[in-house]
Amino acid sequence: MYANPMFQIPRYTWTIPYMYSMIMTNRGMQRFYEKILDIFIAIDFSGNNFKRQIPTSIGNLKGLHLLNLGSNNLTGHIPSSIGNLTQLESLDLSQNQLSGEIPLQLSRITFLAFFNVSHNHLTGPIPQGKQFTTFPNASFDGNSGLCGSPLSRACGSFEASPPTSSSSKQGSTSEFDWKFVLM
């Protein structure tokens, strides 16, 4: 066997894709992270006492297979952009202060094998079809306003409003706006 002694491997053969940046506050000190790998497949930020809303930009991390934001103090609605994470297999948003409905866009996540939104303040019907009927009741415990299968609490005449185009409401920052009527 003959090897060419002049053969060299280029020094920078691979490039690592850095596409995102973020500001993280820890103990009152802010730190800017300029380059974050966009090839994350798992994020587990559980049990960190995080506050505020889940950023809608979380839906840009399309390669995620696991997202665990459980046991924090997250508030606001579940972002519909999580429905863009079509590779997601596990989603845990349990034990937070989340409110509103479970977005219908989450039914686009067909690989989802584990789903837990228990112990929040969620209301309205659980999305039907696809994998949502396979999750156990425990995935929805502690949300007295939720109804529909797999829970024994029927929704009655309450139905989710379909998404409307954001162009119908000026100043909206989300792709869809939801309208609710509670009686």
N, C-alpha and C positions, 0 to 999 in steps of 0.2 A: 504494500500500500504506500502510496506516495502522498505526502502533505506539502502543500506550497508554504514555504517558510515566510513568504511575504504577505500571506493572508492576514487581514486584520478585521476584527469586528468593529463596526462603527461605534463610537463612544456613546452616542445618544440614539439607540435603536428604537426605544419605545418612548412614547410621550404619555404622561399621566393626565387625564382630562380633569382640569379644575374649572368649574363653571360657576360656582356659587360663593357668596360671601355672607357673613353674618356678624352681628354684634351680640356678644354674650355678656351678661352682667352677673358677676359672682361676688357676693359679699360687698355690694355697693361699688365695685370697680367694673367699669366697662372695658371690654377688650374686643377689638375688631379682628376677625379672622378673614383674611383676604382671599385665601384659596381653600376651598373645600372640595374634596373629591365628589364627583357626581355618580360614582359607581357604588355607593352604599347599597347593601341589600337588606340591612337590618338596623333599626334605630330603637333603642330601649332607653327611654328617659323616664321610666316609672319611678315613683317614690321620691321625687325631687322637690315637691312643694312648689312646682311652677305655677304661676298665676297668669292671668289674662287669657286672651283667646288663642285658639290654634290658628296659626297663620295660614291663609289660603294658599300660599306658595308651597306648602307641604305637598300639594298635588303635582308639583314639578318634578318630584323625585320618583320618576316612573319606574325605576328599577327596583324599588323596595319590595321585599318579600315579607318583612315583619315590621310592624309599627306598634310600639307599646308606649302609650302616654298615660297609663293607668296610675292611680294613687297620687294625683297631684291636686291642684286647686284651679284647674282650667275652667274658664267660664265661656259664655256665649254659645253659639250654635256649632254643630259639627259642620265643618266646611264641605260643601258639595264637591269641591276639587279633589277630595279624597277618592272620589269615584274615578279619577284619572289614573289611579294606582292599580292598573289592571293585572299586575303580577302579584299583588298582595295576597298572602296566604294566611296571615294572622294580624288581626286588628284589635287592640285592647285600649279602650277609652274609659274603662270602669273607674269608679270612685273618684269622680271629679264633680264639678258644679255645672256641667253642660246642660243646656236647655233647648227647647224647640223640638222639631221633628228630626227623625233619622232621614237624611236626604235620600230620595229615590235613586240618585246617581250611584249610591253604593251598591245597588243591584247589578251594576256593570262589572263588579269585581268577581268574576266567575271562579277564580282559584281559591277564594276565601274559604278556609276550612275551620278557622277559629275566629269568633267574633264575640266581644264582650263590651257592652255599654251599661252594665249594671251599676246601680247606686249613683245616679245622676238625677236630673230633673226633666227628663225627656217626656214629650207628650205626642199624641196623635197615633196614627196607624203605623204598624211595622211594615216596611216594604214587603210586598208579596212576590212570589215567584223565585226562580233560580234557587240559590243556596239559602235564602233567608228562612225558609220553612224547615231547614235541617238543623238550625241552631236550637239548643235547649232553652227552656224557660229561664234558667239561671243566668243566661246571657243578658236578660232584660230586667232582672229583679231590681227592686228599689226605685222604679220609675212608675209611680202610681198613675201617671197620665198616659202611658202607652196602652195600646189595644191592638187586637187582631192576632192572627195565628203567628207563632205557636202558643200565645197566651190564651187562657180561657175567657178573658174579657173581650167581648165583642165591641166593635167600634160603633155600632148603630148607624145613624145617618151621617156621621162624621167621615168625610173623605178628604184625602190630600188634594190640594189644588195642583194642577199641572204647572210646570215651570213656564214662565213668560219671558219674552225677550227683554234684555236689559235696556233696549232702546225705548221701551215704553215708559221708563222712569229715568229722568235725567239725573245725573250725579251719582248713579249707582257704580260701585266699584266691582261688583261681582258679575259673573256671566249670567246668572239667573236671579230673579227676585221671586220670593214666595209671598203669597197672600193667604192669610189665615182668617177663618171665621169660626169662632167658638161660641157655642150656645149653651 
